[in-house]
Amino acid sequence: MDEKKVDYAALKKGGFMRQKQKGYFSLRLQVVGGNLTAENIRTISEVADQYGKGYVHMTSRQGIEIPFIHLNDIQEVREKLAEGGVKPGVCGPRVRTVTACQGEAICPSGCIDTHELAEELNQHYFGRDLPHKFKFGVTGCQNNCLKAEENDLGIKGGMTVSYDKDLCIQCGVCIKACREDALSMDGDQIVIDRNKCNHCGRCVKSCPVDAWKGESGYIVSFGGLFGNKIYKGESFLPIIRDKETLLRVTDAAIGFFEKRANPGERFRLMLQRIGEAEFRKTMKEVYDGKDTL
């Protein structure tokens, strides 16, 4: 292949990142929510052996890259990966891989199905062109293994809890389980301080008689940035209790960024430039069901 005629921007968009070694690329693969099938892994291994140098690199965002793919082998590599159900990832100014922990399907602490949500977000947004990169992270609970606030838009599982005094046996297990000191014993019943409650759901999961009930929901943070500049994403909306509202909020956040950011400007830096008041007002109206965009 004539290197002078190569569209390097198109290759980068399709996951092929130029290496310092002339004519070679490190291929970023699409991994949704950190999950790969055994067939995927076998295929990746075969491609790394046949076309790379027999190893892969695992990125900090649950991604896999195959280094040392030669320019002349790119089409063959694409075809080989497709046979095993493996898709190239993306680079550049667009929505990147959606990361996720294992969530309630596997983890006892999980409050939401993180992989299902990661798949939905991936279908809605993956590869969408934007002024700059945009990252989603989904974590199942307040343990925050996925570090939701590092992302442009982070989603953390939580619970809105309720208490049934008639079922309670006053054992105090929930009080010990609560890490926020939001629970206390008042006579023969448990009292919750809603201002201290962080929706972790530990009271629900620890109660031996199901006196605590929990309704799962989503805690959303906006504007995380952990690169050359570091900024913790901020949560200012109430816990979101349904998928429809969540996707309405994520649509609005990306739309806000797409319309107002300058080329090469990250989400957080855009918010700092224009001020957060307009964004917060927009998100609150969208949360309340108003169409503002």
N, C-alpha and C positions, 0 to 999 in steps of 0.2 A: 504494500500500500504506500502511495506517495504521501509522505508526511506533510508536504506543502498544501495538500488538498484536504487534510483532515479537519473536520469541524470539532475542535476541542471543547467548545462550549456545549455542543450537543452531547458529546460523550460524558462530560461532567454532569450534565442534567440527568443522564442515564446511569449515574453511579460510578463511571470510570474516571478516577482521579489521577492526574499525571504524577509520576514519580520523578525523583531527581535523576534516575537512570533513564537515559534517552530511549524513547520508544516503548516504555513500560508504564503500566497503570496498576493502581490498587483498586480493585473492584469492590464497591460497597453493596451489600445485599440487603434486600428488604426483609426485616424481621419485625413482626407485629406483636407487641406486648411481650417480647422476650421468648416467644414460643417457636420451635421448629419441630417438624416431624422427624422420625428416624430416617425416612426416605430423603428428606431435605438434607440431613446431615451427611448421609452416604454420598449424595450427589455432590455436595460441596467438597467433601474429602477427595472424591475422584477428580474433580476439576482442579483442585489445588495440587494434586499429584501430577496430573497430566499437563497442565498449562501454567502452573505457578512453580513454587519451590517447595511444595510439600507441607506447607503450614498455612494457617489463617491467623488473622489478628482480630481479637475481640475488643470492640470499642467500649467506651464508658457508657454509651447509651444502648446497650444490649444489641449492638450491631455486630456483623461479621464482615470482614474485608479479606479478600484474596489478593495478596500482593504479587507483583511480577507477572501480570498478564501482558503478553506482547501485543502490540498494535495489530499485527497480522492475524492474531488468534481471536480477536474480539467477537466476531460473528459466530465462530464455532463455540466459544464459551457461552454465549447467550443461548444457543440452541441446546447445548448439553445441560445447562441449568434448567431450562424450561422443561426438559424431559423429566426432571425430578421435582417439578413444582416449585422451583426457586426463581424468584424475580429479582432483578437488579434494584438497588435502592436509588436515592436521589441525593444530589448535592446542590449547592448554590441557593439562590433566593426563593425558597419554596417550603411548603410544609414537609417536615422531616419525619423520620420514623416515630411512631407512637410507642412510648415505653410503658411498661406496667409491671407491677409485682404479681404474685399468683392469686391474691385476693381470696374471697370467701370460698371459692371452689376447692381450695387446698388449705389455706391458712386459718387456724381457729380464731385469729383476731380479726379476720377480714369482715368488712361490713357491706361490700359491694362485689359484683362479678366484674373484676377488672379486665379480664381478657375479652369478654364479650363487648365491653365498652370500648376497649382499644380497637377491636375489629371494626366497630361502628364508626369510630372517629377516623380510622384509616380509610374506610370506604368513602366517607364524606369529604376528607380533606387531603389525603396523602398526595404529594406532588403538586399541589396547587401553587401556581406562581404568585409571588407576593413581592413587596419591596425588599424584603430581606428574609432570611431563614425564620421559621416559626416552629417551635417545639411544644408538643403535648407530653405530659407525664401523668400517669394514673396510678394512684396508690390506694391500697384497700382500707386503711385505717389510720388512726393518729400515730401509730408507730412510724409511719412515713418512710418505709424502707426505700421507696422510689424517689424520695426527696421532691415532692410535687412543686414546692416553691422555687425550685431551680429553673423551672420551665416558663416559657412565655405564657402558657396557660396550664395550670396544674389542677388536677381533680383528685380529691381525697375522700374516701368513703367515711361516712359517719352515721349516727343514728339520732333520731328524735325520740326521747325515752318518756315513758309514762309509768306510773306506779299504782299498783292495786293493793291498798292497805289490807283488804280482806284476805288476800293470799299470803301476806307477809308473816313470817314467823320471828321477826326481830333478831335474826342470827348475827347481823352486822357484817356479813361477808361482803356485801356491796360497798359498805363504807370503807372497808380495808382495801377493796379493789380500786376504788376511785383515786386517781392520782392528782386530781385538781382540788381536793377537799371540798367538793361540791355537795357531799351528802353528810347528814348528821342525824342522830337519833333525838326525837322530840317526844318524850313520853313513850307511847306504844307505836309510834310510826316513824318512818324515814322522811326527812325533809330534804328537798333538793334546792340548791341555790342556782337558778337558771343562768345567772350572770357568770358563774364559775364553770358551768358545764361546757365541755368542749366537744360533745357529741361522740365520744370515743366508744360508747356502748359497753364498757367493761362491767357496768352494773347489770346489764341484761345478760351478758355471757356468764357472769359469776353466780347469779341468783339460783339457788338449788330448788326453788319452788315456783319459778316463773312469775314472781310478783312484779318484776320489771319487764315491760314490753318495749320493743324497739322498732321504729320504722326507718328503714335504710334511706340514705340520701347522699347528696354530693356537696362537698365544700370546695368552692372554686377559688383559685388564686390567680392573679393577673400580673404579668410584667416581670417574671423572674429572669435573671440574667447572670450567668456564671461563666463569663469568658474573660476578656481583657478588663472588663468592669464587672463588678459583682453587686447584685441587688436581689433581695429576697422578695418574691412575689407576694402581693397583698390580697387578703380576703376581706371583702366588705359587704358581700351579699349574704342574706340569711341562707341557711342550709337549703339546698334545692331537693325537693322530694320526688320529682318525676323526670323521666328521660326526655320528655317533650320540652319541658322548660330548660333543661340542661343544654340540649342541642340548639334551642333558640338563643341562649346566652353565648354559646361557642360561635354560632353563626354571626352574631352581632359583634363579638369581639374581633373576629378575623376581618369582618367587613369594615369595622372602624379603622383597623390597622391598614387595610388595603387602600382605603380612600384617603387617609391623612398622612401616611408615612412618606418620607422622601426615599428615593432609591438608595439602598445601602444603609438604611436606618432601622435598627432593631426596635421592637415593640416598646420596650422600657424607655429607650432614648426618645422615641416619638412622644410618649406620655410626658416625659420631663420637659420637652420642648414646648408642647401646646398647653401643658397644665392638665392635671387629672380631673378637674371638676366636671368638664364636659363628658369625659369617659364614664365617670362614676354615675352621673345623671342618666346617661344613655343606658348603661347596664341595669340600673335600678328600674327604669321604665320597661326595658325588655323583660326583666324578671317578673314584673307586674302584669305582663301580657300585652304591653303596648308596642306597636310597630313604629319604630323611630327611624329606621334606615331607609 
